[in-house]
């Protein structure tokens, strides 16, 4: 609905301009952190995905934005919890196009879908609350104790009635005592069952990229010979963004800290195959190749805040090169993982004024040094399924 949308004009006065309505479905929420978040009546903070169109940041606080754009192809990039996706949208003159964003997932394995409403809704992951799962685990502990101890004792002792009564009380005590540790564990490590992705957009051909194209999440396995290059944050590093704090309406505990800040926006990766460079784009690349030995170089230029599009990428660039043998009829997968904690730490060491919001929060609860120590992976890692 337009009355719930922010309006941004990037059409630059073009006579054939159109509009793009971008809507995020059920954006991520987190508990409001006492003493860290601004005061508010609400118990939760909405963490909106970051949106960039044609390399320029689009600020929004509501669930939708209407962006004025020139007619023709326009590049939309989205980041949520350090996960990126991009899609080219064709804008028609004096017409409105739509793009929906679906986001859900667990820390470090976020689902981020850009496309139709049906496709975006497929991002949802069905999950039980940490309290419900903790109750089930505590109940299981209550039932297992009498079985584990009572059955062997019943075979040995002639009169086990007193032992049985004691076991009942002990089982209840174990169940009650284990509830809170289980709940803390499930809060730190949530999980769920992903839904089946529906209405997957077709692969996107990229001008000047030859036969290479971008595959939207949920695309069927490709055929032929070549490479599938995927990008994601290092899971162990992102999972360090946890804080022991008290959120509104809760007792102190370890909770994920979700923070999307344009200062953490990474410039799109650069891929070179056998000396030929592909256009810089976020997403999953399908690169058809002839069987044989190939050399692949992946480079992350650094942080590039789209609020300042004329500024060159800042922070340390990262680069990795790998050689692999492409087998006939096989598409090999290259998993490229970037360590956001390590990259941000190196940037902060170079310039103390570049502290991220999550670095500030972790520092305030004395967890930043521990997070940097545990997130020890290199800034960029490339793993081949069959090198």
N, C-alpha and C positions, 0 to 999 in steps of 0.2 A: 504494500500500500504506500502510495506516494507520501502521505502525511507522516509516515514513520521512517522516511528515507532522508539521508543527507544528499544534497545536490552539489555536484562539483563540475565545473566547466573546463574541459581540456580540449575543446574543439578549436581553440585559438582563432575564433572568428570565421571559421571556414563556412562558405555559403552552403555547402552540401553536408553540413554536420548532422549527426544523428545522436542518439543516446543509448547508453548501456545501463540497464538496471541490474546491479549485483546484489544478491541476497544470500546471507549466511543462514543456514538452517540449524537452529539450536546450538549457538556458540558455546564454547567451553566455559565452565564456571568453576570457581574455587571458593573456599571459605574465606571470609574477610578476616585478615590477620590483625589481631589486636595490637595496637601500638605501632604498626607499620603502615597499614592502609589508611587513607583519609577516613575520617568518621562519617558514618552514614547509618540510616535506619535499617538498611537491608543487611541480611546475614551473609550474602554472597557477592562476589565480584565477577562480572562478566568479562572474559578475556577474548576480545575480538581478534580474529585473524588479521594479519597485516596484508594490505592490498596495494599493489603498484600497477599502474597502467602506463604502458609505453615508457617505462623507466622512471615514472614520477609517482610519488607516494600519494595515496588517497586516504585522508583521515576520516574515520567514521566512528561514531559511538552508538549508533543504532544498528538494527539488524540488516539494513539495506542502504545502498547508495545509488544515486542516479548520476551517471558520469556523461557529460557532453563530449563527443569524440568526432574527429573527422571521418567521413565515409571511407570504407576500405578496411583492410586488416589492421587490427590493434592487438597488442600483446598485453595479456593480463597475467600477473604473477601474484601468488599468494604464499604466505608463510604462516605456519601455526606450530608452536612448540618446536621450532627449528627444523621443521619439515617443509619442503618447497614443492609446489606444482605450478605449471604455467600452461596457458592455452591461448591460441590466437582466435579472436572473435571478429567476424565480419560485420561491420556497421554499415547500414543502409541510410542514405540521405533522408532526413525528416521522418525517420522511423525509430522505434525503440526495440532493442534486442534485450534478451535476458540471459543471465548466467547465474547459476546457483552453486553455492559452496557447501559441501557437507564435510564435517569434521567430527571425529570421535577417535577413541583409541586409548591405549595405555601409554604410560610414560616411555618415550623412545620408539614406539611403534605406532605412531599416529596414522590414522586413515584420513587422507585429504583428497576430496574428489571435486572436480570442477566440470560442470556440464548442465544437463537438464535437471529438473526437480527430482524425477525418479532416480536418476543416477546419484545425485547428491544425497538423497535419503538413504541410499545403500551404505553410507558411511557409518551408520549407527551400529553399535555393538551392544548386544543384550548382555546385561550383567546384573548380579545380585549386589546388594549393598554390603559393605564390610561387616555391619552388625549381623545381618542374616547369615552370612557365611561363617562368622565367628560363632554364632549360636549353634550351627550345624556341627562345626568342628568340636565345640565343647560338649555337645550331646554325644558325639562319637567317642570322645574321651571317657565320658561317664559310663558308657556301655561297655567299652573295651576293658576297663580295669577289673570289674568282677569276673569277666571271662578269662582274662589273662592270668589272674591270681587265684580265682575261686575254683576253677576246674582242676588244676594240678593239686591244690590243697585238699579238695574233696576226695581225691583218689588216695591221699596219704592219711588224712585225719579221720578217725572213726566218727567223731561228733564235730561237725563243722558249722553248727547253727550259730554259735557265737561269732565265729569268723565271718560267716555270711552277713550277719547284721553289721559288723564292723566295716565290711567291704562296701555295703550300701551307703553308709555315712561317708566313707572315704571317697567313693565314686562321686557323690554329690559335691563334696568339697573340691575335688579335682576339677569337675566340670565348671563350677562357679569360678574357681581361681584361674582356670585357663581361658576363660572368655575374653578378658581384656588383652592378654598377650596375643591371642589369635586376631582380635580386632585390629590391634596395632600392625600386625604383620600384613593383613589384607589391605589396610589403608596404604601401606608402603608399596605393596605389590598387587595392584588390582589386576583382574583378568576378566575375560568375557568371551562370548562366542560371536565372531563376526557374521553379519548377515551376507547373503549372496548378493554380489554386485549386479545391478540390473541396468539396462539401457546404456551400455558402455559406448562412449563416442568412438568413431572410427579413428585409426591412426592418423596423425597429423603430419603431412609432408612439410618439409622445411625448405624454403627457397635456398639455393646455393649449397644444399647439403647432399646433392646427388640422390642416391636411392635411400639414404638414411631418413628415418622419421621418428616421431615421438609416439610412444604407446601410452595411452591413459591407463591408470590403475584398473585392474580387472580385465584387461585385454586377454584373449586366448593365447596359448603358447604359440610363438611364431614358428614358421617352417623355414627350411633352407639352411644355408650356412652363414655364419656371421657372429655378431656380438650383441648382447643385451647389456647395456651399461646403466646401472641403477645407482641412485644417490640417496643417502639417509644419514642422519646424525648417529654418531657412535652411541649405542644403547647404554653402555656402562657409564659414559660421561653424562648423558642427559639424566640418568637416574640419580646422579649426585645432586641434582637440584631439588633437594629436600630440606625442609627446615623444621626444627623442633620448636613449635610455637603454640600459642593458644588462639584458635579461630573463634569467631563469634558463636556462642552457644555450645562450645566444646571445651573439654579439659585439655591441658597441654599435651601435645603428641607430635609425632613425626608426620608431616603432611607434604605432598608435592607442592612446589611453588611454580605455578605457570605464569610466565611473563613474556609477552610479545612486545619487543621494542625495536623500532627501526634502526637503532644503533647497532643491533645484532644482525642486520640483514647482510647476508653474504652475496657477493657478486656471482652471477651465474658461472658455472664451471666451463673451462675450455678443454675440449677434447681434440687430440690430434692422432690420426691413424695413418701410419706409414708416411708421416710428414705432411699430410693434408689435414687442415684445420676445419672443424665443423663450427657452425654458428654457436655462440654462447647461449645456452638455454637450460633452464631447470626442467627436469623430467626424466623419464626412462627412455633412453635412446636404443633403437633397433638399427644396427649398422650391418647391412649385408656385406659379406666378404667372400672372396674366393678361398677355397681350402689352401692351407699353407701357413707359413710363419708370418706373423704380423707384430708390429710394434705400436703400442698404445700409450700415449702420454695424457695424463689428466692433471689439470692445474686449477687451483682455486686462487683467484686474484687477491682475495681478502675481503674486508668489510666495505660495503658500498651503500651508504644510507640514501635511499631514494628521495628523501626530503631535500637532498642537495645533489641533484643529478649531474651537475657539472663538475663535481669533485671526483678525483681519481680514487680508486679503491685504496683504503687505508688498512694498516695492520699487515701482519706477515703473510706473504703468499705461500702456498704449499703446492708441491708438485711430486708426482710419482709416475714412474714409467715401468711398463711390464711388457714382456714378449711372450706370446703364446701361439701354439699351433692350433689352427682352426681345422677341425676334422670335417670331411665331407658330410653334408646333411645334418650338421649339428650347430645349434646356436649356443655359444658359450656365454655364461653370465659373469660380468664383472661387478662386484659389489664395492662401491666407493663410499667409505665412511669418513665423515669429518668430525673431529673432536672439538665441539664448540667450547668446552671448558678450557682446553689447552690453547685454542686460537684466541679466546678472549683474554686469557692470562698473559699471553705474549704481547697482545695489543696494549693491555694495561701497563705492562712493564715498560713499553716504549713511550706511552703517553698516559700519565695518571688521570687526565681529565676524561678518559674514555670509559669510565666504569659503567657497566651495564646495571640495569635495575636488579637483576637476579644476583649479580656480584655484591651489590650494596646490601641486599637482604641477607645473603649468606654470611657476609662479613659481620653484620649486626648481631647475628646469633652464633658467631664464632665457628662457622662451618666452612668458610671459603678455603682455608688452607687444607683442610681435610679433603674437600672435593677436588682440589687441584692435585693432591697427592694420589688419590684413588684413581682419578681419570688420567691414567698414565699413557694411554695410547698415543701414537704420533698424531699430528694435526690432520693428516690425510692418510688413509690406508686403503689399498686396493687388494681385493681377494678374488682370484679366478676360480671357478668351479672345477676347471680341468686344465691347469696351466701347462 
